[in-house]
Amino acid sequence: MKTLIATLNSKFIHTALALRLLYVACVDEFDIDFKEYTIKDDLNDVCEGILAMKLDVLALSTYIWNVEKIKELTAMIKQRQKDIVILLGGPEVTYEPRYFLEEFSIDYVLCGEGEKTLPALLTAIEEKREPMLEGICYLKDGLLMNEGIAKNCDLAEIEKLPSPYLLERDLPHIKDRIVYFESSRGCPYQCQYCLSSLEKGVRFYSDAYIHEQLLAIIQAGAKTIKFLDRSFNVNPTKALDILEFIVTHHLPGQQFQFEVNADVLDQRIIDFVNEKAPKGLLRFEVGIQSTYEPTNEVVKRKQDFQRLSEVIMQLVKGDKIDLHLDLIAGLPFESYERFKQSFDDVFAFRAKELQLGFLKLLRGTSLRQDAALYDYTYQKEAPYEIFANHVLSNEERQEIHVAEEMLEKYWNSGRFSRTMNDLFDHQFSSPFEFFHDFGRYYIDYHFKMIGHQVDDLFVYLESYLKTKGIDVLEKMILDYLELFKVKPKKWWKSEWSRQQRQTFSHALLQDPDLLETLNLNQELLFRYCLIEKINDHYIIAQYKDFKCHIVVLEMVNNEYKLI
């Protein structure tokens, strides 16, 4: 019986750990393989490829980002091969199996963890008998059979399986894709908008297993390793042990990403990160979601914002890790005006990234069940994003989206760090108001939201700031020059003529001490450097060997001095 486990990833660089775990759990007993596609792949091509394999069973891992595509795909496959057995698993289908069994062209839904239920189902299919096992749902004469979620797997048993992280087929591409890793399963928190709130307790892999797998992944040359743990620091001692192991054994250019709860982040972890971790090795994602306490209480996400602020400021000051902070717009009781406050509260940390997400009422979550209580209207198909609720209108939600667009382009992109920080230090007291007002300006002047060039972003920002009487051209030029590895074209109108630039260059050549300090010579200056004068400052950007090096000079007592 030939079986394929497959999914549609959101991007090619992603890897599906679930597929690999199910594969190693089944490969010794069954004729089974796995294959990954993406949601951008042509479904006709995917369908043709699957049919060409002449499968008996197709198992599809289903998530919020691929469920609609999988609905189309299963219908296409069943239409062409009616006898193929199709089963769905994953968080999207686990909590409402009847809906998927009735609406999709499938035979079974696997609810919960599948390392035990998938082999049991495949055995039943081979033996042509009903799989009367908890977690394997199907319809019989209109009745839902085996309703419920499979019992959690014993992680000690999973540790005995071949490594899902080091499959031979993955090793040649491990440097180019994200490796997803789990050191635990479950979540201790009860956030009402999250599927993890439906799990009970947290289970951990053994230290020996974690160390063994991590070391192998590190030595295989993976560049990005993302932990799937819903709250990495729930066990501070274990979390610290993993961080110490990573710091000791990592290779240059690697980064490890974690989701942490900052308000309960142990001081030992903070001190270790700030004192021992190489800069850029670690990335912490912190889900703050809201700073409005009534909102946090109703969604059961209690957090000590004062302690959270202290922790984040310590990490920001330490400047060792990349910080990614999350907000959710559309939670109960948080109006448009109050959300603006949450945004400004969190943006004040000046983290590397601030993700502004919009509430999605996921199947199975308590907040979806209570949607009527808060007058929610929302998309009936995935991703189930809300339109409005009792305190936030659809128009206000759209205005938040306007701010989000600018946040992504001008802050999260990292292209405007000097410019943005200068604006928020001296010009704009409310970051939300800035991003929203700038976004409205974009719309009014029909600037390109997509399909734009990098230069366009700088032109648009300069145009907007001129309407406010704000001049940060020097900061913008410095940000722009750092984006390139070879000499770029100018998007700004230079105040310097070619002759003035040459005069400046020749003056520099008369000062050998300064040239030595700047590590410049005549060839470098004339062949590899872009020179610009802004106000009273002289910018020299050197582009050599696909690297950019920038210095800024000023005139002091008729001599050029390095700033």
PAMI-125980 format. One record per residue (C-alpha): residue number from 1; residue in three letters; x, y, z. Coordinates in steps of 0.05 Angstrom, whole numbers. Layout:
% residues N
R | NUM | Ala | X | Y | Z
...
END
This chain:
% residues 563
R | 1 | Met | 0 | 0 | 0
R | 2 | Lys | 34 | 63 | -25
R | 3 | Thr | 26 | 124 | 20
R | 4 | Leu | 49 | 196 | 14
R | 5 | Ile | 50 | 248 | 70
R | 6 | Ala | 48 | 318 | 41
R | 7 | Thr | 32 | 391 | 55
R | 8 | Leu | 32 | 460 | 24
R | 9 | Asn | 83 | 503 | 60
R | 10 | Ser | 73 | 579 | 60
R | 11 | Lys | 144 | 589 | 32
R | 12 | Phe | 197 | 544 | 1
R | 13 | Ile | 247 | 560 | 56
R | 14 | His | 201 | 530 | 108
R | 15 | Thr | 205 | 457 | 127
R | 16 | Ala | 148 | 416 | 157
R | 17 | Leu | 172 | 380 | 219
R | 18 | Ala | 105 | 345 | 225
R | 19 | Leu | 116 | 309 | 159
R | 20 | Arg | 184 | 285 | 180
R | 21 | Leu | 161 | 261 | 248
R | 22 | Leu | 104 | 222 | 216
R | 23 | Tyr | 151 | 194 | 164
R | 24 | Val | 202 | 167 | 215
R | 25 | Ala | 144 | 139 | 256
R | 26 | Cys | 119 | 98 | 196
R | 27 | Val | 176 | 85 | 149
R | 28 | Asp | 198 | 18 | 180
R | 29 | Glu | 129 | -13 | 173
R | 30 | Phe | 98 | 19 | 111
R | 31 | Asp | 113 | 37 | 39
R | 32 | Ile | 112 | 111 | 54
R | 33 | Asp | 145 | 176 | 32
R | 34 | Phe | 135 | 251 | 43
R | 35 | Lys | 136 | 311 | -3
R | 36 | Glu | 130 | 386 | 8
R | 37 | Tyr | 97 | 436 | -39
R | 38 | Thr | 81 | 509 | -28
R | 39 | Ile | 16 | 549 | -32
R | 40 | Lys | 45 | 585 | -92
R | 41 | Asp | 52 | 521 | -133
R | 42 | Asp | 1 | 510 | -188
R | 43 | Leu | -50 | 461 | -160
R | 44 | Asn | -57 | 428 | -228
R | 45 | Asp | 17 | 412 | -227
R | 46 | Val | 13 | 387 | -155
R | 47 | Cys | -48 | 344 | -172
R | 48 | Glu | -14 | 314 | -233
R | 49 | Gly | 49 | 299 | -194
R | 50 | Ile | 10 | 263 | -139
R | 51 | Leu | -32 | 223 | -188
R | 52 | Ala | 30 | 201 | -224
R | 53 | Met | 55 | 168 | -160
R | 54 | Lys | -4 | 119 | -163
R | 55 | Leu | -18 | 125 | -89
R | 56 | Asp | -65 | 85 | -46
R | 57 | Val | -65 | 135 | 11
R | 58 | Leu | -52 | 210 | 14
R | 59 | Ala | -43 | 244 | 82
R | 60 | Leu | -43 | 320 | 82
R | 61 | Ser | -19 | 365 | 138
R | 62 | Thr | -69 | 422 | 144
R | 63 | Tyr | -60 | 492 | 172
R | 64 | Ile | -94 | 559 | 169
R | 65 | Trp | -50 | 582 | 112
R | 66 | Asn | -62 | 522 | 66
R | 67 | Val | -132 | 495 | 84
R | 68 | Glu | -168 | 529 | 26
R | 69 | Lys | -116 | 504 | -24
R | 70 | Ile | -121 | 434 | 5
R | 71 | Lys | -196 | 435 | -4
R | 72 | Glu | -186 | 449 | -78
R | 73 | Leu | -131 | 398 | -83
R | 74 | Thr | -169 | 341 | -51
R | 75 | Ala | -229 | 353 | -96
R | 76 | Met | -184 | 352 | -158
R | 77 | Ile | -151 | 287 | -136
R | 78 | Lys | -215 | 251 | -117
R | 79 | Gln | -247 | 270 | -183
R | 80 | Arg | -190 | 236 | -220
R | 81 | Gln | -176 | 178 | -173
R | 82 | Lys | -239 | 160 | -135
R | 83 | Asp | -209 | 101 | -97
R | 84 | Ile | -151 | 139 | -65
R | 85 | Val | -158 | 145 | 10
R | 86 | Ile | -146 | 217 | 33
R | 87 | Leu | -136 | 237 | 105
R | 88 | Leu | -124 | 305 | 137
R | 89 | Gly | -86 | 321 | 201
R | 90 | Gly | -60 | 383 | 234
R | 91 | Pro | -85 | 439 | 280
R | 92 | Glu | -134 | 467 | 229
R | 93 | Val | -176 | 403 | 226
R | 94 | Thr | -167 | 375 | 296
R | 95 | Tyr | -223 | 411 | 332
R | 96 | Glu | -280 | 409 | 281
R | 97 | Pro | -270 | 342 | 244
R | 98 | Arg | -343 | 336 | 223
R | 99 | Tyr | -340 | 401 | 183
R | 100 | Phe | -281 | 376 | 143
R | 101 | Leu | -309 | 307 | 133
R | 102 | Glu | -373 | 337 | 106
R | 103 | Glu | -344 | 394 | 65
R | 104 | Phe | -279 | 365 | 37
R | 105 | Ser | -267 | 306 | -10
R | 106 | Ile | -233 | 264 | 44
R | 107 | Asp | -242 | 199 | 82
R | 108 | Tyr | -210 | 211 | 151
R | 109 | Val | -189 | 266 | 198
R | 110 | Leu | -133 | 253 | 248
R | 111 | Cys | -144 | 295 | 310
R | 112 | Gly | -84 | 311 | 353
R | 113 | Glu | -13 | 284 | 351
R | 114 | Gly | -4 | 233 | 296
R | 115 | Glu | 58 | 192 | 311
R | 116 | Lys | 14 | 135 | 338
R | 117 | Thr | -52 | 147 | 303
R | 118 | Leu | -24 | 149 | 232
R | 119 | Pro | 9 | 80 | 236
R | 120 | Ala | -54 | 52 | 268
R | 121 | Leu | -98 | 81 | 212
R | 122 | Leu | -52 | 55 | 157
R | 123 | Thr | -54 | -15 | 189
R | 124 | Ala | -130 | -13 | 191
R | 125 | Ile | -133 | 9 | 118
R | 126 | Glu | -86 | -47 | 97
R | 127 | Glu | -128 | -97 | 136
R | 128 | Lys | -192 | -68 | 107
R | 129 | Arg | -224 | -57 | 175
R | 130 | Glu | -253 | 3 | 211
R | 131 | Pro | -202 | 42 | 252
R | 132 | Met | -239 | 44 | 318
R | 133 | Leu | -187 | 87 | 352
R | 134 | Glu | -192 | 153 | 389
R | 135 | Gly | -169 | 210 | 345
R | 136 | Ile | -185 | 177 | 278
R | 137 | Cys | -250 | 209 | 257
R | 138 | Tyr | -294 | 189 | 198
R | 139 | Leu | -367 | 189 | 179
R | 140 | Lys | -410 | 126 | 179
R | 141 | Asp | -483 | 132 | 159
R | 142 | Gly | -479 | 206 | 176
R | 143 | Leu | -451 | 193 | 246
R | 144 | Leu | -383 | 219 | 268
R | 145 | Met | -341 | 160 | 291
R | 146 | Asn | -286 | 163 | 344
R | 147 | Glu | -301 | 236 | 362
R | 148 | Gly | -246 | 264 | 405
R | 149 | Ile | -172 | 279 | 404
R | 150 | Ala | -119 | 226 | 407
R | 151 | Lys | -79 | 220 | 471
R | 152 | Asn | -13 | 257 | 470
R | 153 | Cys | 47 | 217 | 449
R | 154 | Asp | 101 | 196 | 498
R | 155 | Leu | 160 | 239 | 479
R | 156 | Ala | 207 | 185 | 505
R | 157 | Glu | 179 | 140 | 450
R | 158 | Ile | 191 | 193 | 397
R | 159 | Glu | 263 | 199 | 420
R | 160 | Lys | 273 | 126 | 400
R | 161 | Leu | 253 | 141 | 327
R | 162 | Pro | 305 | 160 | 274
R | 163 | Ser | 320 | 234 | 276
R | 164 | Pro | 269 | 275 | 236
R | 165 | Tyr | 321 | 331 | 232
R | 166 | Leu | 376 | 294 | 196
R | 167 | Leu | 343 | 257 | 139
R | 168 | Glu | 393 | 245 | 83
R | 169 | Arg | 350 | 281 | 32
R | 170 | Asp | 348 | 344 | 74
R | 171 | Leu | 423 | 352 | 87
R | 172 | Pro | 443 | 382 | 20
R | 173 | His | 392 | 438 | 29
R | 174 | Ile | 395 | 449 | 104
R | 175 | Lys | 434 | 514 | 97
R | 176 | Asp | 380 | 545 | 52
R | 177 | Arg | 318 | 527 | 92
R | 178 | Ile | 291 | 540 | 162
R | 179 | Val | 299 | 481 | 209
R | 180 | Tyr | 241 | 476 | 258
R | 181 | Phe | 259 | 444 | 325
R | 182 | Glu | 218 | 425 | 386
R | 183 | Ser | 245 | 416 | 456
R | 184 | Ser | 175 | 411 | 486
R | 185 | Arg | 102 | 404 | 469
R | 186 | Gly | 43 | 439 | 501
R | 187 | Cys | 31 | 507 | 532
R | 188 | Pro | 18 | 528 | 604
R | 189 | Tyr | -23 | 589 | 584
R | 190 | Gln | -97 | 596 | 567
R | 191 | Cys | -99 | 652 | 515
R | 192 | Gln | -170 | 647 | 488
R | 193 | Tyr | -151 | 664 | 416
R | 194 | Cys | -97 | 611 | 411
R | 195 | Leu | -103 | 536 | 396
R | 196 | Ser | -47 | 522 | 445
R | 197 | Ser | -94 | 541 | 501
R | 198 | Leu | -132 | 476 | 487
R | 199 | Glu | -72 | 433 | 506
R | 200 | Lys | -63 | 412 | 577
R | 201 | Gly | 6 | 417 | 608
R | 202 | Val | 76 | 418 | 579
R | 203 | Arg | 119 | 358 | 562
R | 204 | Phe | 194 | 361 | 552
R | 205 | Tyr | 243 | 320 | 512
R | 206 | Ser | 303 | 295 | 552
R | 207 | Asp | 365 | 339 | 557
R | 208 | Ala | 407 | 285 | 524
R | 209 | Tyr | 361 | 280 | 464
R | 210 | Ile | 358 | 356 | 456
R | 211 | His | 434 | 362 | 459
R | 212 | Glu | 445 | 305 | 411
R | 213 | Gln | 396 | 332 | 359
R | 214 | Leu | 418 | 404 | 365
R | 215 | Leu | 492 | 387 | 358
R | 216 | Ala | 478 | 346 | 295
R | 217 | Ile | 437 | 403 | 265
R | 218 | Ile | 491 | 454 | 282
R | 219 | Gln | 546 | 411 | 252
R | 220 | Ala | 504 | 398 | 190
R | 221 | Gly | 509 | 473 | 176
R | 222 | Ala | 437 | 497 | 186
R | 223 | Lys | 434 | 573 | 186
R | 224 | Thr | 366 | 586 | 217
R | 225 | Ile | 338 | 541 | 272
R | 226 | Lys | 269 | 560 | 298
R | 227 | Phe | 243 | 529 | 362
R | 228 | Leu | 169 | 511 | 359
R | 229 | Asp | 160 | 512 | 435
R | 230 | Arg | 100 | 555 | 451
R | 231 | Ser | 134 | 583 | 513
R | 232 | Phe | 208 | 567 | 511
R | 233 | Asn | 223 | 594 | 580
R | 234 | Val | 167 | 558 | 618
R | 235 | Asn | 222 | 517 | 651
R | 236 | Pro | 278 | 567 | 663
R | 237 | Thr | 330 | 516 | 682
R | 238 | Lys | 319 | 476 | 619
R | 239 | Ala | 316 | 538 | 576
R | 240 | Leu | 382 | 563 | 605
R | 241 | Asp | 414 | 495 | 592
R | 242 | Ile | 393 | 498 | 519
R | 243 | Leu | 419 | 569 | 510
R | 244 | Glu | 485 | 551 | 542
R | 245 | Phe | 492 | 491 | 496
R | 246 | Ile | 478 | 534 | 435
R | 247 | Val | 527 | 588 | 455
R | 248 | Thr | 580 | 535 | 467
R | 249 | His | 570 | 496 | 402
R | 250 | His | 543 | 543 | 349
R | 251 | Leu | 578 | 558 | 284
R | 252 | Pro | 587 | 628 | 254
R | 253 | Gly | 527 | 655 | 216
R | 254 | Gln | 475 | 613 | 253
R | 255 | Gln | 414 | 641 | 288
R | 256 | Phe | 367 | 607 | 337
R | 257 | Gln | 296 | 634 | 347
R | 258 | Phe | 251 | 625 | 407
R | 259 | Glu | 182 | 647 | 431
R | 260 | Val | 188 | 672 | 502
R | 261 | Asn | 143 | 702 | 555
R | 262 | Ala | 183 | 763 | 575
R | 263 | Asp | 147 | 781 | 639
R | 264 | Val | 169 | 715 | 670
R | 265 | Leu | 237 | 710 | 637
R | 266 | Asp | 285 | 687 | 690
R | 267 | Gln | 339 | 738 | 708
R | 268 | Arg | 391 | 684 | 699
R | 269 | Ile | 372 | 678 | 626
R | 270 | Ile | 374 | 754 | 616
R | 271 | Asp | 443 | 759 | 648
R | 272 | Phe | 469 | 700 | 608
R | 273 | Val | 445 | 728 | 542
R | 274 | Asn | 473 | 797 | 556
R | 275 | Glu | 540 | 771 | 582
R | 276 | Lys | 554 | 709 | 541
R | 277 | Ala | 514 | 706 | 477
R | 278 | Pro | 548 | 730 | 412
R | 279 | Lys | 510 | 787 | 380
R | 280 | Gly | 457 | 763 | 331
R | 281 | Leu | 460 | 689 | 351
R | 282 | Leu | 392 | 691 | 386
R | 283 | Arg | 325 | 719 | 366
R | 284 | Phe | 269 | 725 | 417
R | 285 | Glu | 196 | 732 | 396
R | 286 | Val | 153 | 762 | 450
R | 287 | Gly | 77 | 761 | 443
R | 288 | Ile | 54 | 822 | 481
R | 289 | Gln | -12 | 829 | 441
R | 290 | Ser | -41 | 885 | 484
R | 291 | Thr | -23 | 931 | 541
R | 292 | Tyr | -95 | 942 | 560
R | 293 | Glu | -108 | 903 | 624
R | 294 | Pro | -184 | 892 | 615
R | 295 | Thr | -169 | 861 | 547
R | 296 | Asn | -114 | 816 | 575
R | 297 | Glu | -160 | 793 | 631
R | 298 | Val | -218 | 773 | 585
R | 299 | Val | -172 | 733 | 538
R | 300 | Lys | -136 | 702 | 598
R | 301 | Arg | -69 | 730 | 579
R | 302 | Lys | -47 | 760 | 645
R | 303 | Gln | 20 | 794 | 643
R | 304 | Asp | 59 | 840 | 686
R | 305 | Phe | 73 | 897 | 637
R | 306 | Gln | 120 | 933 | 685
R | 307 | Arg | 164 | 871 | 692
R | 308 | Leu | 158 | 857 | 618
R | 309 | Ser | 182 | 928 | 604
R | 310 | Glu | 241 | 919 | 651
R | 311 | Val | 261 | 854 | 617
R | 312 | Ile | 256 | 881 | 546
R | 313 | Met | 295 | 943 | 564
R | 314 | Gln | 350 | 900 | 594
R | 315 | Leu | 353 | 859 | 530
R | 316 | Val | 351 | 922 | 486
R | 317 | Lys | 407 | 953 | 527
R | 318 | Gly | 447 | 889 | 523
R | 319 | Asp | 443 | 893 | 447
R | 320 | Lys | 458 | 819 | 438
R | 321 | Ile | 393 | 791 | 410
R | 322 | Asp | 344 | 808 | 355
R | 323 | Leu | 277 | 824 | 388
R | 324 | His | 211 | 812 | 352
R | 325 | Leu | 149 | 838 | 389
R | 326 | Asp | 77 | 820 | 372
R | 327 | Leu | 12 | 860 | 377
R | 328 | Ile | -58 | 837 | 359
R | 329 | Ala | -111 | 886 | 336
R | 330 | Gly | -184 | 869 | 347
R | 331 | Leu | -183 | 838 | 416
R | 332 | Pro | -244 | 848 | 460
R | 333 | Phe | -251 | 917 | 494
R | 334 | Glu | -192 | 947 | 458
R | 335 | Ser | -221 | 1004 | 417
R | 336 | Tyr | -184 | 1040 | 360
R | 337 | Glu | -159 | 1095 | 407
R | 338 | Arg | -138 | 1044 | 460
R | 339 | Phe | -101 | 1002 | 408
R | 340 | Lys | -62 | 1063 | 387
R | 341 | Gln | -38 | 1067 | 459
R | 342 | Ser | -18 | 994 | 460
R | 343 | Phe | 20 | 1005 | 395
R | 344 | Asp | 58 | 1065 | 422
R | 345 | Asp | 72 | 1030 | 488
R | 346 | Val | 104 | 971 | 453
R | 347 | Phe | 138 | 1011 | 398
R | 348 | Ala | 173 | 1052 | 452
R | 349 | Phe | 220 | 992 | 462
R | 350 | Arg | 247 | 1004 | 392
R | 351 | Ala | 254 | 929 | 380
R | 352 | Lys | 282 | 906 | 313
R | 353 | Glu | 213 | 883 | 291
R | 354 | Leu | 142 | 898 | 314
R | 355 | Gln | 91 | 853 | 282
R | 356 | Leu | 22 | 883 | 280
R | 357 | Gly | -26 | 824 | 270
R | 358 | Phe | -101 | 822 | 265
R | 359 | Leu | -144 | 776 | 307
R | 360 | Lys | -164 | 711 | 273
R | 361 | Leu | -220 | 670 | 304
R | 362 | Leu | -189 | 601 | 296
R | 363 | Arg | -231 | 539 | 296
R | 364 | Gly | -235 | 508 | 365
R | 365 | Thr | -215 | 570 | 405
R | 366 | Ser | -257 | 597 | 461
R | 367 | Leu | -258 | 666 | 430
R | 368 | Arg | -290 | 639 | 367
R | 369 | Gln | -342 | 604 | 408
R | 370 | Asp | -356 | 670 | 444
R | 371 | Ala | -357 | 711 | 380
R | 372 | Ala | -429 | 733 | 389
R | 373 | Leu | -414 | 758 | 460
R | 374 | Tyr | -367 | 811 | 430
R | 375 | Asp | -407 | 823 | 366
R | 376 | Tyr | -352 | 796 | 322
R | 377 | Thr | -360 | 792 | 248
R | 378 | Tyr | -305 | 754 | 212
R | 379 | Gln | -284 | 716 | 150
R | 380 | Lys | -319 | 649 | 147
R | 381 | Glu | -262 | 619 | 108
R | 382 | Ala | -189 | 617 | 129
R | 383 | Pro | -154 | 657 | 155
R | 384 | Tyr | -217 | 678 | 194
R | 385 | Glu | -193 | 749 | 205
R | 386 | Ile | -243 | 794 | 241
R | 387 | Phe | -279 | 852 | 207
R | 388 | Ala | -306 | 886 | 269
R | 389 | Asn | -327 | 876 | 341
R | 390 | His | -365 | 912 | 396
R | 391 | Val | -314 | 968 | 403
R | 392 | Leu | -277 | 968 | 336
R | 393 | Ser | -311 | 984 | 270
R | 394 | Asn | -291 | 955 | 203
R | 395 | Glu | -269 | 1024 | 181
R | 396 | Glu | -224 | 1031 | 241
R | 397 | Arg | -195 | 963 | 229
R | 398 | Gln | -178 | 985 | 158
R | 399 | Glu | -143 | 1046 | 185
R | 400 | Ile | -99 | 1002 | 228
R | 401 | His | -82 | 964 | 165
R | 402 | Val | -59 | 1030 | 135
R | 403 | Ala | -10 | 1040 | 192
R | 404 | Glu | 12 | 967 | 187
R | 405 | Glu | 33 | 976 | 114
R | 406 | Met | 80 | 1033 | 133
R | 407 | Leu | 106 | 997 | 194
R | 408 | Glu | 128 | 939 | 150
R | 409 | Lys | 160 | 982 | 97
R | 410 | Tyr | 195 | 1034 | 140
R | 411 | Trp | 210 | 999 | 206
R | 412 | Asn | 208 | 924 | 201
R | 413 | Ser | 247 | 925 | 136
R | 414 | Gly | 307 | 953 | 173
R | 415 | Arg | 322 | 1000 | 115
R | 416 | Phe | 309 | 1065 | 152
R | 417 | Ser | 339 | 1054 | 222
R | 418 | Arg | 375 | 1121 | 228
R | 419 | Thr | 318 | 1160 | 196
R | 420 | Met | 262 | 1128 | 237
R | 421 | Asn | 298 | 1134 | 303
R | 422 | Asp | 313 | 1207 | 290
R | 423 | Leu | 241 | 1220 | 273
R | 424 | Phe | 215 | 1187 | 336
R | 425 | Asp | 268 | 1219 | 379
R | 426 | His | 254 | 1290 | 356
R | 427 | Gln | 193 | 1297 | 311
R | 428 | Phe | 135 | 1249 | 325
R | 429 | Ser | 110 | 1233 | 395
R | 430 | Ser | 62 | 1179 | 371
R | 431 | Pro | 93 | 1126 | 324
R | 432 | Phe | 23 | 1100 | 308
R | 433 | Glu | 1 | 1169 | 286
R | 434 | Phe | 63 | 1176 | 242
R | 435 | Phe | 53 | 1109 | 207
R | 436 | His | -21 | 1121 | 198
R | 437 | Asp | -14 | 1192 | 172
R | 438 | Phe | 42 | 1172 | 126
R | 439 | Gly | 0 | 1114 | 101
R | 440 | Arg | -58 | 1161 | 86
R | 441 | Tyr | -9 | 1205 | 47
R | 442 | Tyr | 11 | 1144 | 7
R | 443 | Ile | -61 | 1130 | -11
R | 444 | Asp | -77 | 1203 | -28
R | 445 | Tyr | -18 | 1208 | -75
R | 446 | His | -27 | 1138 | -105
R | 447 | Phe | 42 | 1115 | -86
R | 448 | Lys | 58 | 1042 | -102
R | 449 | Met | 42 | 994 | -45
R | 450 | Ile | 73 | 936 | -84
R | 451 | Gly | 119 | 933 | -144
R | 452 | His | 160 | 992 | -121
R | 453 | Gln | 236 | 1000 | -123
R | 454 | Val | 277 | 1015 | -62
R | 455 | Asp | 290 | 1085 | -87
R | 456 | Asp | 215 | 1097 | -90
R | 457 | Leu | 209 | 1087 | -15
R | 458 | Phe | 260 | 1142 | -1
R | 459 | Val | 227 | 1189 | -51
R | 460 | Tyr | 159 | 1178 | -20
R | 461 | Leu | 185 | 1190 | 51
R | 462 | Glu | 222 | 1253 | 31
R | 463 | Ser | 159 | 1279 | -3
R | 464 | Tyr | 117 | 1266 | 59
R | 465 | Leu | 167 | 1297 | 107
R | 466 | Lys | 172 | 1360 | 65
R | 467 | Thr | 97 | 1372 | 77
R | 468 | Lys | 114 | 1371 | 152
R | 469 | Gly | 173 | 1418 | 144
R | 470 | Ile | 220 | 1363 | 168
R | 471 | Asp | 290 | 1353 | 139
R | 472 | Val | 326 | 1288 | 155
R | 473 | Leu | 360 | 1281 | 87
R | 474 | Glu | 428 | 1264 | 116
R | 475 | Lys | 400 | 1207 | 157
R | 476 | Met | 361 | 1182 | 97
R | 477 | Ile | 422 | 1183 | 52
R | 478 | Leu | 463 | 1145 | 103
R | 479 | Asp | 409 | 1093 | 109
R | 480 | Tyr | 404 | 1088 | 33
R | 481 | Leu | 479 | 1081 | 21
R | 482 | Glu | 485 | 1024 | 71
R | 483 | Leu | 435 | 982 | 32
R | 484 | Phe | 482 | 970 | -26
R | 485 | Lys | 546 | 930 | -39
R | 486 | Val | 563 | 968 | -103
R | 487 | Lys | 558 | 1042 | -117
R | 488 | Pro | 484 | 1060 | -124
R | 489 | Lys | 450 | 1114 | -164
R | 490 | Lys | 426 | 1175 | -126
R | 491 | Trp | 352 | 1187 | -115
R | 492 | Trp | 364 | 1255 | -84
R | 493 | Lys | 384 | 1321 | -116
R | 494 | Ser | 456 | 1335 | -96
R | 495 | Glu | 474 | 1404 | -72
R | 496 | Trp | 546 | 1392 | -96
R | 497 | Ser | 571 | 1400 | -167
R | 498 | Arg | 621 | 1352 | -198
R | 499 | Gln | 675 | 1405 | -193
R | 500 | Gln | 662 | 1416 | -119
R | 501 | Arg | 666 | 1341 | -108
R | 502 | Gln | 733 | 1337 | -143
R | 503 | Thr | 759 | 1396 | -104
R | 504 | Phe | 741 | 1361 | -39
R | 505 | Ser | 774 | 1296 | -62
R | 506 | His | 839 | 1332 | -80
R | 507 | Ala | 838 | 1367 | -13
R | 508 | Leu | 834 | 1299 | 22
R | 509 | Leu | 894 | 1275 | -18
R | 510 | Gln | 935 | 1331 | 12
R | 511 | Asp | 924 | 1303 | 82
R | 512 | Pro | 961 | 1236 | 86
R | 513 | Asp | 946 | 1229 | 160
R | 514 | Leu | 872 | 1234 | 149
R | 515 | Leu | 876 | 1186 | 89
R | 516 | Glu | 911 | 1135 | 133
R | 517 | Thr | 858 | 1143 | 187
R | 518 | Leu | 804 | 1133 | 135
R | 519 | Asn | 842 | 1075 | 102
R | 520 | Leu | 837 | 1110 | 35
R | 521 | Asn | 883 | 1125 | -23
R | 522 | Gln | 876 | 1159 | -91
R | 523 | Glu | 851 | 1097 | -127
R | 524 | Leu | 800 | 1079 | -74
R | 525 | Leu | 775 | 1151 | -70
R | 526 | Phe | 764 | 1161 | -144
R | 527 | Arg | 745 | 1090 | -165
R | 528 | Tyr | 705 | 1062 | -107
R | 529 | Cys | 677 | 1120 | -68
R | 530 | Leu | 612 | 1158 | -72
R | 531 | Ile | 620 | 1228 | -41
R | 532 | Glu | 564 | 1274 | -19
R | 533 | Lys | 557 | 1338 | 22
R | 534 | Ile | 495 | 1348 | 64
R | 535 | Asn | 490 | 1411 | 106
R | 536 | Asp | 559 | 1416 | 138
R | 537 | His | 577 | 1343 | 134
R | 538 | Tyr | 616 | 1304 | 82
R | 539 | Ile | 596 | 1232 | 69
R | 540 | Ile | 645 | 1183 | 39
R | 541 | Ala | 616 | 1115 | 21
R | 542 | Gln | 667 | 1064 | -3
R | 543 | Tyr | 643 | 1004 | -43
R | 544 | Lys | 697 | 951 | -53
R | 545 | Asp | 696 | 876 | -53
R | 546 | Phe | 620 | 879 | -48
R | 547 | Lys | 623 | 913 | 20
R | 548 | Cys | 602 | 983 | 41
R | 549 | His | 641 | 1026 | 89
R | 550 | Ile | 616 | 1096 | 106
R | 551 | Val | 650 | 1153 | 142
R | 552 | Val | 625 | 1224 | 157
R | 553 | Leu | 671 | 1284 | 162
R | 554 | Glu | 661 | 1356 | 184
R | 555 | Met | 704 | 1418 | 177
R | 556 | Val | 735 | 1442 | 242
R | 557 | Asn | 785 | 1500 | 241
R | 558 | Asn | 796 | 1490 | 166
R | 559 | Glu | 811 | 1416 | 175
R | 560 | Tyr | 768 | 1355 | 160
R | 561 | Lys | 753 | 1315 | 222
R | 562 | Leu | 721 | 1247 | 228
R | 563 | Ile | 654 | 1248 | 264
END
